[in-house]
Amino acid sequence: MAKDLTKFKIKGTETWLPKNRLVLSCIQQFFKDVIVDDYDYLKKTWPDEIQGGAGIIVALEEVTQERYYFMNDILEAPDGNKYVVCNQWGTGNFEKFIKLAASMGYPIVNNQTETSSLNNVDTANLNSNSESKKEQTLKMSVFGTMSQIFQCKKEEDESIEDIDNHYDNIISWFFKIDADNLMIVELDGEKIFESTVSELGINSDDLDTIWDVDEDLKKNMSTKLEAITSKKHFAEIDTDEILISSKNHTLVINQGSLDYGQDLEEAPNFDNRYTYEEYGKYHIETLHVKVSNFKMTDLFYQKDTNLEELLGAGGEPYIFSKIHNYELGELEFEINTNNVKSTDLYEGWAYDV
């Protein structure tokens, strides 16, 4: 029997690894992304049954068979507790781990296909048009490390560092979705897209202004442009701020203000405004909505071009903050689970940068 030379890595990283080292790499990254302060939380997040008898990760003091664990790669939580990762992985339990890791925001690729072991979705789904007119339920999920941005107001002479409860001051909020976040799109519970956000084809390198595309494409997009500008909060948008993907003709509104109009009425002066950021591991989902004849190009995306200037760039590229459907409007996110790693405060909003 030929030796299996397949190696794996977390998508977006550089080093190819064997199965057991890939598992270790995922758990190590998880410890960097999340504040681990609860053993029960670890066990629920990385359940023993995925691996089998030895578990995925165990407390160091519970180890009885050291040969089953990476004893030279001990992970230490902020509370001082120490853990080790199992090194016993075969085809069966490793496939289960791949699915779990992807759901946690760590999509896995291998060096044989260099495509995600989970992402068997035909990318034509990005543009395909279903023949059926049956009404369907749409759900979109995003997983991984991201920021939740809160726009807050305060008294002009009040220091933001002295405020005990920032939630009392929140006017509005949105998420900062980056290229490495995992997105899953489902119709009636069936996945039609499952990959990193980078695969949506709306990265900055793939976007052109609407003026830079050919006249035929511009004409074909005219109905969608009218749908955007007919919505109240986009009525005054500069056409130069509408970008189009060269890969799949998906639109991005490159709008710095992110609908701050009503918010400004509550905090009209710069000295009244500040931003509160929570950063950590999130699983967020859109509220389920009814659609028919859905295709991925029925969606357009909104980002705040000033956000990185406020928070600072670095890490994976920021792609969008909001998702809109041309007919239904904004698809509202709600948090399924989250584990906040850090919080930060900034003077003003991205609008002010």
DRENMI-168469 format. One record per residue (C-alpha): residue number from 1; x, y, z. Coordinates in nm, 4 decimals. Layout:
<nodes>
pos->NUM, u->X, v->Y, w->Z $
...
</nodes>
This chain:
<nodes>
pos->1, u->0.0000, v->0.0000, w->0.0000 $
pos->2, u->0.1378, v->0.3423, w->-0.0955 $
pos->3, u->0.2254, v->0.5711, w->0.1892 $
pos->4, u->-0.0157, v->0.8609, w->0.2335 $
pos->5, u->0.1890, v->1.1784, w->0.1790 $
pos->6, u->-0.1030, v->1.4174, w->0.2249 $
pos->7, u->-0.0249, v->1.7196, w->0.4425 $
pos->8, u->-0.2616, v->1.9800, w->0.5789 $
pos->9, u->-0.2693, v->2.3402, w->0.6973 $
pos->10, u->-0.5156, v->2.6011, w->0.8202 $
pos->11, u->-0.6160, v->2.7960, w->0.5116 $
pos->12, u->-0.4098, v->3.1135, w->0.4873 $
pos->13, u->-0.1102, v->2.9779, w->0.6821 $
pos->14, u->0.2194, v->2.8640, w->0.5290 $
pos->15, u->0.3331, v->2.5343, w->0.6827 $
pos->16, u->0.2047, v->2.1945, w->0.5646 $
pos->17, u->0.1605, v->1.9496, w->0.8524 $
pos->18, u->0.0681, v->1.5849, w->0.9116 $
pos->19, u->-0.2742, v->1.5138, w->1.0623 $
pos->20, u->-0.1764, v->1.5158, w->1.4279 $
pos->21, u->0.0385, v->1.8291, w->1.3978 $
pos->22, u->-0.2455, v->2.0028, w->1.2169 $
pos->23, u->-0.4749, v->1.9337, w->1.5127 $
pos->24, u->-0.2114, v->2.0761, w->1.7473 $
pos->25, u->-0.1770, v->2.3836, w->1.5242 $
pos->26, u->-0.5530, v->2.4480, w->1.5360 $
pos->27, u->-0.5699, v->2.4225, w->1.9132 $
pos->28, u->-0.2634, v->2.6444, w->1.9520 $
pos->29, u->-0.4282, v->2.9081, w->1.7322 $
pos->30, u->-0.7496, v->2.8748, w->1.9337 $
pos->31, u->-0.5556, v->2.9537, w->2.2527 $
pos->32, u->-0.4246, v->3.2690, w->2.0820 $
pos->33, u->-0.7691, v->3.3752, w->1.9618 $
pos->34, u->-0.9753, v->3.3070, w->2.2737 $
pos->35, u->-0.9361, v->3.3643, w->2.6453 $
pos->36, u->-0.9430, v->3.0075, w->2.7786 $
pos->37, u->-1.0432, v->3.0195, w->3.1423 $
pos->38, u->-1.2786, v->2.7239, w->3.1780 $
pos->39, u->-1.2026, v->2.3527, w->3.1291 $
pos->40, u->-1.5702, v->2.2716, w->3.0719 $
pos->41, u->-1.5776, v->2.5303, w->2.7922 $
pos->42, u->-1.2755, v->2.3634, w->2.6300 $
pos->43, u->-1.4404, v->2.0225, w->2.6459 $
pos->44, u->-1.7681, v->2.1511, w->2.5008 $
pos->45, u->-1.5887, v->2.3383, w->2.2233 $
pos->46, u->-1.3496, v->2.0525, w->2.1360 $
pos->47, u->-1.5505, v->1.7457, w->2.2498 $
pos->48, u->-1.3750, v->1.4181, w->2.3334 $
pos->49, u->-1.5972, v->1.2104, w->2.1072 $
pos->50, u->-1.4477, v->1.3709, w->1.7946 $
pos->51, u->-1.1153, v->1.1979, w->1.8674 $
pos->52, u->-1.2410, v->0.8989, w->2.0579 $
pos->53, u->-1.1049, v->0.7592, w->2.3824 $
pos->54, u->-0.8113, v->0.9964, w->2.4324 $
pos->55, u->-1.0018, v->1.3213, w->2.3638 $
pos->56, u->-0.8791, v->1.6203, w->2.1633 $
pos->57, u->-0.7359, v->1.8144, w->2.4579 $
pos->58, u->-0.6973, v->1.7233, w->2.8250 $
pos->59, u->-0.5681, v->1.8858, w->3.1401 $
pos->60, u->-0.2016, v->1.8030, w->3.1963 $
pos->61, u->-0.2651, v->1.6505, w->3.5377 $
pos->62, u->-0.5144, v->1.4035, w->3.3887 $
pos->63, u->-0.2650, v->1.2451, w->3.1472 $
pos->64, u->-0.1965, v->0.8763, w->3.2184 $
pos->65, u->-0.0538, v->0.7686, w->2.8795 $
pos->66, u->0.1997, v->1.0345, w->2.7784 $
pos->67, u->0.2707, v->0.8722, w->2.4408 $
pos->68, u->-0.0798, v->0.9684, w->2.3281 $
pos->69, u->-0.0179, v->1.3439, w->2.3694 $
pos->70, u->0.2180, v->1.6212, w->2.2578 $
pos->71, u->0.3961, v->1.6457, w->2.5918 $
pos->72, u->0.6558, v->1.8903, w->2.4577 $
pos->73, u->0.3900, v->2.1374, w->2.3430 $
pos->74, u->0.2039, v->2.2222, w->2.6625 $
pos->75, u->-0.0624, v->2.4935, w->2.6312 $
pos->76, u->-0.1084, v->2.7275, w->2.9263 $
pos->77, u->-0.4281, v->2.9236, w->2.9874 $
pos->78, u->-0.4297, v->3.2726, w->3.1465 $
pos->79, u->-0.5419, v->3.1177, w->3.4774 $
pos->80, u->-0.2261, v->2.9019, w->3.4873 $
pos->81, u->-0.3958, v->2.5723, w->3.4010 $
pos->82, u->-0.2020, v->2.3586, w->3.1534 $
pos->83, u->-0.3304, v->2.1362, w->2.8742 $
pos->84, u->-0.1975, v->1.8926, w->2.6131 $
pos->85, u->-0.3324, v->1.7875, w->2.2721 $
pos->86, u->-0.3820, v->1.4306, w->2.1554 $
pos->87, u->-0.1500, v->1.3010, w->1.8794 $
pos->88, u->-0.3588, v->0.9960, w->1.7816 $
pos->89, u->-0.5354, v->1.0753, w->1.4546 $
pos->90, u->-0.6455, v->0.8509, w->1.1693 $
pos->91, u->-0.8636, v->0.9077, w->0.8652 $
pos->92, u->-1.1957, v->0.8582, w->1.0462 $
pos->93, u->-1.1567, v->1.0844, w->1.3454 $
pos->94, u->-0.9494, v->1.3396, w->1.1505 $
pos->95, u->-1.2360, v->1.3961, w->0.9044 $
pos->96, u->-1.4608, v->1.4705, w->1.2021 $
pos->97, u->-1.2005, v->1.7139, w->1.3339 $
pos->98, u->-1.1836, v->1.8947, w->0.9973 $
pos->99, u->-1.5588, v->1.9586, w->1.0103 $
pos->100, u->-1.5379, v->2.0805, w->1.3689 $
pos->101, u->-1.2387, v->2.3054, w->1.2949 $
pos->102, u->-1.4149, v->2.4627, w->0.9963 $
pos->103, u->-1.7202, v->2.5418, w->1.2102 $
pos->104, u->-1.4837, v->2.7140, w->1.4552 $
pos->105, u->-1.3361, v->2.9329, w->1.1828 $
pos->106, u->-1.0319, v->2.7210, w->1.0932 $
pos->107, u->-1.0919, v->2.5847, w->0.7408 $
pos->108, u->-0.8421, v->2.3114, w->0.6493 $
pos->109, u->-0.6817, v->2.2570, w->0.3073 $
pos->110, u->-0.4532, v->1.9753, w->0.1924 $
pos->111, u->-0.1555, v->1.9674, w->-0.0422 $
pos->112, u->-0.3197, v->1.7246, w->-0.2825 $
pos->113, u->-0.6099, v->1.9473, w->-0.3869 $
pos->114, u->-0.5333, v->2.2684, w->-0.1933 $
pos->115, u->-0.9059, v->2.3068, w->-0.1449 $
pos->116, u->-1.0965, v->2.2763, w->0.1766 $
pos->117, u->-1.1913, v->1.9219, w->0.2720 $
pos->118, u->-1.5274, v->2.0635, w->0.3660 $
pos->119, u->-1.5722, v->2.3043, w->0.0789 $
pos->120, u->-1.7126, v->2.0708, w->-0.1829 $
pos->121, u->-1.9559, v->2.3390, w->-0.2918 $
pos->122, u->-1.9366, v->2.4240, w->-0.6603 $
pos->123, u->-1.8246, v->2.7875, w->-0.6755 $
pos->124, u->-2.0679, v->2.8328, w->-0.9608 $
pos->125, u->-2.3247, v->2.8687, w->-0.6836 $
pos->126, u->-2.1967, v->3.2249, w->-0.6538 $
pos->127, u->-2.3701, v->3.3095, w->-0.9780 $
pos->128, u->-2.6084, v->3.0246, w->-1.0536 $
pos->129, u->-2.9793, v->3.0830, w->-1.0809 $
pos->130, u->-3.2132, v->2.8176, w->-0.9483 $
pos->131, u->-3.4909, v->2.6951, w->-1.1751 $
pos->132, u->-3.7271, v->2.6532, w->-0.8817 $
pos->133, u->-3.9558, v->2.9353, w->-0.7727 $
pos->134, u->-4.0264, v->2.7678, w->-0.4416 $
pos->135, u->-3.9954, v->2.9937, w->-0.1400 $
pos->136, u->-3.6865, v->2.9085, w->0.0653 $
pos->137, u->-3.5394, v->3.0044, w->0.4009 $
pos->138, u->-3.2021, v->3.1793, w->0.3837 $
pos->139, u->-2.9519, v->3.1702, w->0.6688 $
pos->140, u->-2.5966, v->3.3050, w->0.6635 $
pos->141, u->-2.3408, v->3.2258, w->0.9331 $
pos->142, u->-1.9955, v->3.3719, w->0.9963 $
pos->143, u->-1.7374, v->3.2134, w->1.2257 $
pos->144, u->-1.3964, v->3.3149, w->1.3519 $
pos->145, u->-1.2027, v->3.5934, w->1.5170 $
pos->146, u->-1.3616, v->3.9320, w->1.4536 $
pos->147, u->-1.4475, v->4.2662, w->1.6120 $
pos->148, u->-1.7846, v->4.3947, w->1.7200 $
pos->149, u->-1.7908, v->4.7727, w->1.6942 $
pos->150, u->-2.0203, v->4.9814, w->1.9148 $
pos->151, u->-2.0891, v->5.3489, w->1.8481 $
pos->152, u->-2.1472, v->5.5216, w->2.1785 $
pos->153, u->-2.2322, v->5.8663, w->2.3119 $
pos->154, u->-2.1241, v->6.0363, w->2.6330 $
pos->155, u->-2.1237, v->6.3735, w->2.8041 $
pos->156, u->-1.8760, v->6.6136, w->2.6433 $
pos->157, u->-1.6666, v->6.6519, w->2.9576 $
pos->158, u->-1.6785, v->6.2801, w->3.0479 $
pos->159, u->-1.3678, v->6.0605, w->3.0109 $
pos->160, u->-1.4370, v->5.7336, w->2.8274 $
pos->161, u->-1.1912, v->5.5519, w->3.0564 $
pos->162, u->-1.4045, v->5.6455, w->3.3587 $
pos->163, u->-1.7285, v->5.4980, w->3.2242 $
pos->164, u->-1.8206, v->5.1773, w->3.4095 $
pos->165, u->-2.0852, v->5.0394, w->3.1732 $
pos->166, u->-2.0378, v->5.1234, w->2.8058 $
pos->167, u->-2.3472, v->4.9248, w->2.7049 $
pos->168, u->-2.5670, v->5.1998, w->2.8481 $
pos->169, u->-2.4141, v->5.4402, w->2.5956 $
pos->170, u->-2.4529, v->5.2326, w->2.2770 $
pos->171, u->-2.6391, v->5.3902, w->1.9855 $
pos->172, u->-2.5614, v->5.1335, w->1.7142 $
pos->173, u->-2.3236, v->4.8515, w->1.6334 $
pos->174, u->-2.1835, v->4.6352, w->1.3527 $
pos->175, u->-1.9190, v->4.3671, w->1.2937 $
pos->176, u->-1.5796, v->4.3845, w->1.1231 $
pos->177, u->-1.5692, v->4.0756, w->0.8989 $
pos->178, u->-1.2229, v->3.9813, w->0.7687 $
pos->179, u->-1.0935, v->3.7695, w->0.4805 $
pos->180, u->-1.0179, v->3.4634, w->0.6965 $
pos->181, u->-1.3617, v->3.4390, w->0.8581 $
pos->182, u->-1.5605, v->3.1307, w->0.7590 $
pos->183, u->-1.8987, v->3.1913, w->0.5931 $
pos->184, u->-2.1737, v->2.9344, w->0.5448 $
pos->185, u->-2.4839, v->3.0104, w->0.3366 $
pos->186, u->-2.7834, v->2.7757, w->0.3669 $
pos->187, u->-3.1134, v->2.7462, w->0.1830 $
pos->188, u->-3.3681, v->2.5362, w->0.3733 $
pos->189, u->-3.0783, v->2.3943, w->0.5743 $
pos->190, u->-2.8790, v->2.2881, w->0.2655 $
pos->191, u->-2.5369, v->2.4485, w->0.2262 $
pos->192, u->-2.4842, v->2.6300, w->-0.1027 $
pos->193, u->-2.1619, v->2.8087, w->-0.0047 $
pos->194, u->-1.9022, v->2.7215, w->0.2582 $
pos->195, u->-1.5610, v->2.8846, w->0.2546 $
pos->196, u->-1.3613, v->3.1783, w->0.3827 $
pos->197, u->-1.4958, v->3.5258, w->0.3151 $
pos->198, u->-1.2028, v->3.5791, w->0.0784 $
pos->199, u->-1.3715, v->3.3364, w->-0.1644 $
pos->200, u->-1.6655, v->3.5748, w->-0.2126 $
pos->201, u->-1.4532, v->3.7664, w->-0.4627 $
pos->202, u->-1.5087, v->4.1036, w->-0.2946 $
pos->203, u->-1.1504, v->4.1625, w->-0.1843 $
pos->204, u->-1.0076, v->4.5072, w->-0.2557 $
pos->205, u->-0.7764, v->4.3663, w->-0.5250 $
pos->206, u->-1.0771, v->4.2317, w->-0.7177 $
pos->207, u->-1.2937, v->4.5449, w->-0.7025 $
pos->208, u->-1.3386, v->4.8229, w->-0.9594 $
pos->209, u->-1.5493, v->5.1365, w->-0.9447 $
pos->210, u->-1.8693, v->5.1181, w->-1.1427 $
pos->211, u->-1.7171, v->5.3644, w->-1.3927 $
pos->212, u->-1.4287, v->5.1279, w->-1.4743 $
pos->213, u->-1.6421, v->4.8392, w->-1.6027 $
pos->214, u->-1.7607, v->4.8103, w->-1.9614 $
pos->215, u->-2.0892, v->4.9643, w->-2.0715 $
pos->216, u->-2.2668, v->4.6313, w->-2.1182 $
pos->217, u->-2.1951, v->4.5264, w->-1.7607 $
pos->218, u->-2.2896, v->4.8689, w->-1.6306 $
pos->219, u->-2.6199, v->4.8436, w->-1.8164 $
pos->220, u->-2.6848, v->4.4935, w->-1.6808 $
pos->221, u->-2.6223, v->4.6221, w->-1.3280 $
pos->222, u->-2.8496, v->4.9234, w->-1.3632 $
pos->223, u->-3.1499, v->4.7529, w->-1.1995 $
pos->224, u->-2.9413, v->4.6624, w->-0.8969 $
pos->225, u->-2.7970, v->5.0120, w->-0.8739 $
pos->226, u->-3.1493, v->5.1546, w->-0.8787 $
pos->227, u->-3.2504, v->4.9093, w->-0.6044 $
pos->228, u->-2.9657, v->5.0338, w->-0.3846 $
pos->229, u->-3.0200, v->5.4062, w->-0.4362 $
pos->230, u->-3.3968, v->5.3708, w->-0.3908 $
pos->231, u->-3.3451, v->5.2650, w->-0.0308 $
pos->232, u->-3.3750, v->5.5570, w->0.2063 $
pos->233, u->-3.0368, v->5.5249, w->0.3757 $
pos->234, u->-2.8510, v->5.4894, w->0.0438 $
pos->235, u->-3.0388, v->5.7566, w->-0.1519 $
pos->236, u->-2.7558, v->6.0117, w->-0.1311 $
pos->237, u->-2.4704, v->5.7685, w->-0.1934 $
pos->238, u->-2.1963, v->5.8773, w->-0.4320 $
pos->239, u->-2.1844, v->5.6388, w->-0.7281 $
pos->240, u->-1.8049, v->5.6450, w->-0.6991 $
pos->241, u->-1.8501, v->5.4626, w->-0.3690 $
pos->242, u->-2.0120, v->5.1608, w->-0.5375 $
pos->243, u->-1.7582, v->4.8939, w->-0.6301 $
pos->244, u->-1.8042, v->4.5787, w->-0.8375 $
pos->245, u->-1.6177, v->4.2486, w->-0.8205 $
pos->246, u->-1.4352, v->4.1499, w->-1.1375 $
pos->247, u->-1.4812, v->3.7847, w->-1.0357 $
pos->248, u->-1.8563, v->3.7551, w->-0.9927 $
pos->249, u->-2.0140, v->4.1023, w->-1.0401 $
pos->250, u->-2.1090, v->4.1285, w->-0.6726 $
pos->251, u->-2.1425, v->4.4873, w->-0.5479 $
pos->252, u->-1.9794, v->4.6490, w->-0.2447 $
pos->253, u->-2.0838, v->4.9870, w->-0.1097 $
pos->254, u->-1.7625, v->5.1495, w->0.0002 $
pos->255, u->-1.9486, v->5.3896, w->0.2278 $
pos->256, u->-1.7619, v->5.5483, w->0.5156 $
pos->257, u->-2.0627, v->5.6655, w->0.7129 $
pos->258, u->-2.2393, v->5.3262, w->0.7502 $
pos->259, u->-2.5795, v->5.4922, w->0.7927 $
pos->260, u->-2.4781, v->5.7202, w->1.0803 $
pos->261, u->-2.7409, v->5.9840, w->0.9996 $
pos->262, u->-2.9850, v->5.9030, w->1.2792 $
pos->263, u->-2.6980, v->5.8335, w->1.5189 $
pos->264, u->-2.5575, v->6.1822, w->1.4602 $
pos->265, u->-2.8870, v->6.3300, w->1.5749 $
pos->266, u->-2.8250, v->6.1737, w->1.9170 $
pos->267, u->-2.4549, v->6.2612, w->1.9333 $
pos->268, u->-2.4146, v->6.5634, w->1.7052 $
pos->269, u->-2.0796, v->6.6831, w->1.8429 $
pos->270, u->-1.7480, v->6.5032, w->1.8143 $
pos->271, u->-1.6909, v->6.5348, w->2.1899 $
pos->272, u->-2.0103, v->6.3332, w->2.2471 $
pos->273, u->-1.8883, v->6.0357, w->2.0446 $
pos->274, u->-1.6635, v->5.7386, w->2.1151 $
pos->275, u->-1.6183, v->5.3820, w->1.9911 $
pos->276, u->-1.6109, v->5.0650, w->2.1996 $
pos->277, u->-1.4586, v->4.7535, w->2.0378 $
pos->278, u->-1.4907, v->4.3926, w->2.1544 $
pos->279, u->-1.2504, v->4.1475, w->1.9867 $
pos->280, u->-1.2657, v->3.7715, w->2.0106 $
pos->281, u->-1.4126, v->3.4507, w->1.8757 $
pos->282, u->-1.7638, v->3.4808, w->1.7349 $
pos->283, u->-2.0310, v->3.2716, w->1.5684 $
pos->284, u->-2.2909, v->3.5087, w->1.4252 $
pos->285, u->-2.5979, v->3.4315, w->1.2133 $
pos->286, u->-2.8423, v->3.6352, w->1.0101 $
pos->287, u->-3.2040, v->3.6162, w->1.1125 $
pos->288, u->-3.3788, v->3.3632, w->0.8875 $
pos->289, u->-3.5586, v->3.5275, w->0.5938 $
pos->290, u->-3.7745, v->3.3955, w->0.3125 $
pos->291, u->-3.6382, v->3.4198, w->-0.0438 $
pos->292, u->-3.7178, v->3.2631, w->-0.3795 $
pos->293, u->-3.4954, v->3.1819, w->-0.6749 $
pos->294, u->-3.1995, v->3.2916, w->-0.4601 $
pos->295, u->-2.8460, v->3.3303, w->-0.5889 $
pos->296, u->-2.5398, v->3.4751, w->-0.4160 $
pos->297, u->-2.5387, v->3.7794, w->-0.6418 $
pos->298, u->-2.8726, v->3.8793, w->-0.4867 $
pos->299, u->-2.6561, v->4.0108, w->-0.2038 $
pos->300, u->-2.4428, v->4.3207, w->-0.1784 $
pos->301, u->-2.2040, v->4.4180, w->0.0985 $
pos->302, u->-2.1296, v->4.7332, w->0.2938 $
pos->303, u->-1.8074, v->4.8371, w->0.4626 $
pos->304, u->-1.6763, v->5.1450, w->0.6403 $
pos->305, u->-1.3651, v->5.2574, w->0.4574 $
pos->306, u->-1.2489, v->5.4561, w->0.7609 $
pos->307, u->-1.2738, v->5.1693, w->1.0064 $
pos->308, u->-0.9153, v->5.0521, w->0.9696 $
pos->309, u->-0.7914, v->5.4075, w->1.0197 $
pos->310, u->-0.9775, v->5.4187, w->1.3505 $
pos->311, u->-0.8815, v->5.0730, w->1.4786 $
pos->312, u->-0.5527, v->5.0330, w->1.2933 $
pos->313, u->-0.4861, v->4.7895, w->1.0109 $
pos->314, u->-0.3037, v->4.4597, w->1.0535 $
pos->315, u->-0.3918, v->4.0941, w->1.0303 $
pos->316, u->-0.6312, v->3.9719, w->0.7637 $
pos->317, u->-0.7865, v->4.2286, w->0.5269 $
pos->318, u->-1.1186, v->4.3788, w->0.6369 $
pos->319, u->-1.3878, v->4.2899, w->0.3797 $
pos->320, u->-1.7307, v->4.4068, w->0.4991 $
pos->321, u->-1.9512, v->4.4900, w->0.7972 $
pos->322, u->-2.3060, v->4.4455, w->0.6676 $
pos->323, u->-2.4891, v->4.2234, w->0.4186 $
pos->324, u->-2.7890, v->4.3451, w->0.2196 $
pos->325, u->-3.0399, v->4.1697, w->-0.0043 $
pos->326, u->-3.1653, v->4.3851, w->-0.2930 $
pos->327, u->-3.5283, v->4.3083, w->-0.2129 $
pos->328, u->-3.5239, v->4.2613, w->0.1648 $
pos->329, u->-3.2665, v->4.5198, w->0.2704 $
pos->330, u->-3.0130, v->4.4640, w->0.5470 $
pos->331, u->-2.9845, v->4.1091, w->0.6834 $
pos->332, u->-2.9602, v->4.1496, w->1.0576 $
pos->333, u->-2.6912, v->3.9565, w->1.2456 $
pos->334, u->-2.7385, v->3.8107, w->1.5913 $
pos->335, u->-2.4725, v->3.6452, w->1.8069 $
pos->336, u->-2.4975, v->3.2684, w->1.8440 $
pos->337, u->-2.1842, v->3.2339, w->2.0613 $
pos->338, u->-1.8909, v->3.4582, w->2.1434 $
pos->339, u->-1.5781, v->3.4603, w->2.3570 $
pos->340, u->-1.4427, v->3.8144, w->2.3944 $
pos->341, u->-1.0640, v->3.8265, w->2.4203 $
pos->342, u->-1.0059, v->4.2023, w->2.4557 $
pos->343, u->-1.1821, v->4.5383, w->2.4578 $
pos->344, u->-1.0619, v->4.8802, w->2.3409 $
pos->345, u->-1.1853, v->5.2380, w->2.3438 $
pos->346, u->-1.1406, v->5.5050, w->2.0746 $
pos->347, u->-1.2316, v->5.8719, w->2.0584 $
pos->348, u->-1.4931, v->5.9457, w->1.7938 $
pos->349, u->-1.6415, v->5.7100, w->1.5352 $
pos->350, u->-1.5027, v->5.5856, w->1.2052 $
pos->351, u->-1.7252, v->5.8556, w->1.0559 $
pos->352, u->-1.4928, v->6.1145, w->1.2149 $
pos->353, u->-1.1651, v->5.9770, w->1.0754 $
</nodes>
